[in-house]
Amino acid sequence: MQAKVDKETCIGCGLCPSICPECFEMDDDGKAKTIKSEVPEGAQSEAKEAESGCPVSAIIVE
Ligand code: SF4
């Protein structure tokens, strides 16, 4: 399972790292980024939750 953040779309709300800190962190530019593109075992449901919770649909987890 891979996670991606579209930085053009991200508004830097901070939700995704709070839901899934194993996958996402805030970058120096104030936008979210993936810590690594492969979602770790055990964090997959949180990654999907972050995807559906992102207010601007900037996250793709597949
Ligand atoms: S939830 Fe969406 S808008 Fe908020 S920081 Fe994460 S990617 Fe950006």
Backbone and ligand atoms as CSV (ligand in chain L), in Angstrom:
chain,resi,resn,atom,element,x,y,z
A,1,MET,N,N,0.855,-1.200,0.000
A,1,MET,CA,C,0.000,0.000,0.000
A,1,MET,C,C,0.889,1.247,0.000
A,2,GLN,N,N,0.568,2.181,-0.929
A,2,GLN,CA,C,1.366,3.393,-1.088
A,2,GLN,C,C,0.544,4.613,-0.679
A,3,ALA,N,N,1.221,5.599,-0.102
A,3,ALA,CA,C,0.565,6.859,0.249
A,3,ALA,C,C,1.259,8.003,-0.475
A,4,LYS,N,N,0.456,8.931,-0.965
A,4,LYS,CA,C,1.006,10.109,-1.637
A,4,LYS,C,C,0.266,11.344,-1.151
A,5,VAL,N,N,0.989,12.465,-1.062
A,5,VAL,CA,C,0.371,13.752,-0.753
A,5,VAL,C,C,0.598,14.681,-1.938
A,6,ASP,N,N,-0.475,15.269,-2.424
A,6,ASP,CA,C,-0.376,16.282,-3.473
A,6,ASP,C,C,-0.167,17.636,-2.794
A,7,LYS,N,N,1.094,18.102,-2.806
A,7,LYS,CA,C,1.423,19.337,-2.090
A,7,LYS,C,C,0.766,20.564,-2.711
A,8,GLU,N,N,0.454,20.506,-3.992
A,8,GLU,CA,C,-0.238,21.630,-4.635
A,8,GLU,C,C,-1.614,21.830,-4.017
A,9,THR,N,N,-2.206,20.734,-3.570
A,9,THR,CA,C,-3.576,20.770,-3.050
A,9,THR,C,C,-3.614,20.933,-1.540
A,10,CYS,N,N,-2.626,20.373,-0.839
A,10,CYS,CA,C,-2.583,20.411,0.628
A,10,CYS,C,C,-2.667,21.851,1.132
A,11,ILE,N,N,-3.498,22.058,2.164
A,11,ILE,CA,C,-3.626,23.387,2.773
A,11,ILE,C,C,-2.931,23.450,4.134
A,12,GLY,N,N,-2.204,22.395,4.489
A,12,GLY,CA,C,-1.412,22.410,5.714
A,12,GLY,C,C,-2.222,22.413,6.994
A,13,CYS,N,N,-3.354,21.710,6.971
A,13,CYS,CA,C,-4.230,21.733,8.160
A,13,CYS,C,C,-3.671,20.914,9.320
A,14,GLY,N,N,-2.768,19.974,9.043
A,14,GLY,CA,C,-2.148,19.184,10.103
A,14,GLY,C,C,-2.914,17.949,10.519
A,15,LEU,N,N,-4.012,17.671,9.840
A,15,LEU,CA,C,-4.835,16.528,10.251
A,15,LEU,C,C,-4.142,15.189,10.014
A,16,CYS,N,N,-3.533,15.027,8.849
A,16,CYS,CA,C,-3.021,13.683,8.514
A,16,CYS,C,C,-1.919,13.214,9.464
A,17,PRO,N,N,-0.939,14.050,9.852
A,17,PRO,CA,C,0.034,13.532,10.828
A,17,PRO,C,C,-0.576,13.255,12.194
A,18,SER,N,N,-1.668,13.943,12.518
A,18,SER,CA,C,-2.292,13.648,13.809
A,18,SER,C,C,-3.040,12.324,13.759
A,19,ILE,N,N,-3.573,11.952,12.587
A,19,ILE,CA,C,-4.269,10.666,12.454
A,19,ILE,C,C,-3.278,9.531,12.249
A,20,CYS,N,N,-2.283,9.734,11.418
A,20,CYS,CA,C,-1.356,8.656,11.040
A,20,CYS,C,C,0.082,9.160,11.051
A,21,PRO,N,N,0.663,9.335,12.242
A,21,PRO,CA,C,2.028,9.854,12.330
A,21,PRO,C,C,3.088,8.906,11.778
A,22,GLU,N,N,2.713,7.623,11.571
A,22,GLU,CA,C,3.667,6.685,10.968
A,22,GLU,C,C,3.880,6.989,9.484
A,23,CYS,N,N,2.892,7.654,8.875
A,23,CYS,CA,C,2.934,7.877,7.419
A,23,CYS,C,C,3.215,9.319,7.036
A,24,PHE,N,N,2.694,10.258,7.816
A,24,PHE,CA,C,2.709,11.654,7.383
A,24,PHE,C,C,3.381,12.541,8.419
A,25,GLU,N,N,4.064,13.574,7.912
A,25,GLU,CA,C,4.602,14.607,8.788
A,25,GLU,C,C,4.520,15.934,8.050
A,26,MET,N,N,4.619,17.027,8.804
A,26,MET,CA,C,4.571,18.340,8.182
A,26,MET,C,C,5.978,18.703,7.713
A,27,ASP,N,N,6.068,19.190,6.482
A,27,ASP,CA,C,7.350,19.563,5.885
A,27,ASP,C,C,7.673,21.013,6.255
A,28,ASP,N,N,8.898,21.432,5.935
A,28,ASP,CA,C,9.334,22.794,6.255
A,28,ASP,C,C,8.486,23.856,5.565
A,29,ASP,N,N,7.861,23.488,4.461
A,29,ASP,CA,C,7.025,24.443,3.727
A,29,ASP,C,C,5.605,24.542,4.280
A,30,GLY,N,N,5.335,23.834,5.394
A,30,GLY,CA,C,4.013,23.907,6.000
A,30,GLY,C,C,2.996,22.973,5.389
A,31,LYS,N,N,3.428,22.185,4.419
A,31,LYS,CA,C,2.552,21.194,3.791
A,31,LYS,C,C,2.925,19.818,4.324
A,32,ALA,N,N,1.977,18.892,4.200
A,32,ALA,CA,C,2.257,17.529,4.637
A,32,ALA,C,C,3.116,16.801,3.617
A,33,LYS,N,N,3.872,15.808,4.107
A,33,LYS,CA,C,4.590,14.906,3.206
A,33,LYS,C,C,4.543,13.511,3.803
A,34,THR,N,N,4.803,12.534,2.946
A,34,THR,CA,C,4.869,11.168,3.451
A,34,THR,C,C,6.250,10.940,4.056
A,35,ILE,N,N,6.299,10.212,5.137
A,35,ILE,CA,C,7.583,9.848,5.748
A,35,ILE,C,C,8.278,8.832,4.857
A,36,LYS,N,N,7.524,7.834,4.395
A,36,LYS,CA,C,7.971,6.967,3.310
A,36,LYS,C,C,6.729,6.559,2.536
A,37,SER,N,N,6.888,6.352,1.267
A,37,SER,CA,C,5.699,6.156,0.431
A,37,SER,C,C,5.001,4.839,0.741
A,38,GLU,N,N,5.760,3.835,1.165
A,38,GLU,CA,C,5.136,2.556,1.519
A,38,GLU,C,C,4.521,2.669,2.915
A,39,VAL,N,N,3.229,2.413,3.011
A,39,VAL,CA,C,2.547,2.501,4.305
A,39,VAL,C,C,2.963,1.318,5.173
A,40,PRO,N,N,3.451,1.579,6.402
A,40,PRO,CA,C,3.887,0.464,7.252
A,40,PRO,C,C,2.738,-0.472,7.622
A,41,GLU,N,N,3.061,-1.748,7.807
A,41,GLU,CA,C,2.094,-2.689,8.361
A,41,GLU,C,C,1.589,-2.135,9.688
A,42,GLY,N,N,0.296,-2.234,9.919
A,42,GLY,CA,C,-0.261,-1.757,11.179
A,42,GLY,C,C,-0.721,-0.319,11.129
A,43,ALA,N,N,-0.367,0.399,10.056
A,43,ALA,CA,C,-0.803,1.798,9.946
A,43,ALA,C,C,-1.755,1.989,8.765
A,44,GLN,N,N,-2.194,0.886,8.181
A,44,GLN,CA,C,-2.953,1.007,6.936
A,44,GLN,C,C,-4.344,1.585,7.156
A,45,SER,N,N,-5.009,1.191,8.235
A,45,SER,CA,C,-6.349,1.749,8.453
A,45,SER,C,C,-6.260,3.232,8.791
A,46,GLU,N,N,-5.204,3.631,9.538
A,46,GLU,CA,C,-5.018,5.059,9.851
A,46,GLU,C,C,-4.703,5.851,8.574
A,47,ALA,N,N,-3.910,5.253,7.688
A,47,ALA,CA,C,-3.592,5.939,6.430
A,47,ALA,C,C,-4.852,6.159,5.605
A,48,LYS,N,N,-5.718,5.158,5.550
A,48,LYS,CA,C,-6.977,5.302,4.824
A,48,LYS,C,C,-7.872,6.344,5.501
A,49,GLU,N,N,-7.825,6.359,6.830
A,49,GLU,CA,C,-8.622,7.345,7.578
A,49,GLU,C,C,-8.130,8.764,7.268
A,50,ALA,N,N,-6.815,8.937,7.187
A,50,ALA,CA,C,-6.254,10.249,6.833
A,50,ALA,C,C,-6.670,10.639,5.425
A,51,GLU,N,N,-6.648,9.664,4.515
A,51,GLU,CA,C,-7.068,9.933,3.134
A,51,GLU,C,C,-8.511,10.444,3.108
A,52,SER,N,N,-9.395,9.763,3.813
A,52,SER,CA,C,-10.805,10.173,3.755
A,52,SER,C,C,-11.055,11.431,4.574
A,53,GLY,N,N,-10.189,11.692,5.574
A,53,GLY,CA,C,-10.391,12.867,6.423
A,53,GLY,C,C,-9.806,14.152,5.876
A,54,CYS,N,N,-8.887,14.045,4.935
A,54,CYS,CA,C,-8.259,15.256,4.384
A,54,CYS,C,C,-9.330,16.150,3.785
A,55,PRO,N,N,-9.410,17.415,4.220
A,55,PRO,CA,C,-10.515,18.289,3.781
A,55,PRO,C,C,-10.431,18.680,2.314
A,56,VAL,N,N,-9.264,18.524,1.703
A,56,VAL,CA,C,-9.127,18.916,0.295
A,56,VAL,C,C,-8.751,17.721,-0.590
A,57,SER,N,N,-8.876,16.517,-0.035
A,57,SER,CA,C,-8.603,15.291,-0.804
A,57,SER,C,C,-7.225,15.300,-1.467
A,58,ALA,N,N,-6.220,15.721,-0.671
A,58,ALA,CA,C,-4.862,15.792,-1.210
A,58,ALA,C,C,-4.090,14.492,-1.026
A,59,ILE,N,N,-4.695,13.519,-0.339
A,59,ILE,CA,C,-3.993,12.264,-0.043
A,59,ILE,C,C,-4.565,11.142,-0.885
A,60,ILE,N,N,-3.679,10.362,-1.460
A,60,ILE,CA,C,-4.087,9.148,-2.164
A,60,ILE,C,C,-3.382,7.987,-1.497
A,61,VAL,N,N,-4.173,7.027,-1.032
A,61,VAL,CA,C,-3.641,5.790,-0.446
A,61,VAL,C,C,-4.205,4.640,-1.245
A,62,GLU,N,N,-3.327,3.878,-1.869
A,62,GLU,CA,C,-3.823,2.756,-2.676
A,62,GLU,C,C,-2.804,1.632,-2.701
L,1,SF4,S1,S,-4.995,16.385,5.914
L,1,SF4,FE1,FE,-4.762,17.074,3.779
L,1,SF4,S2,S,-4.720,19.307,3.864
L,1,SF4,FE2,FE,-4.376,18.547,5.947
L,1,SF4,S3,S,-2.114,18.507,6.153
L,1,SF4,FE3,FE,-2.787,16.454,5.475
L,1,SF4,S4,S,-2.657,16.502,3.200
L,1,SF4,FE4,FE,-2.609,18.619,3.943
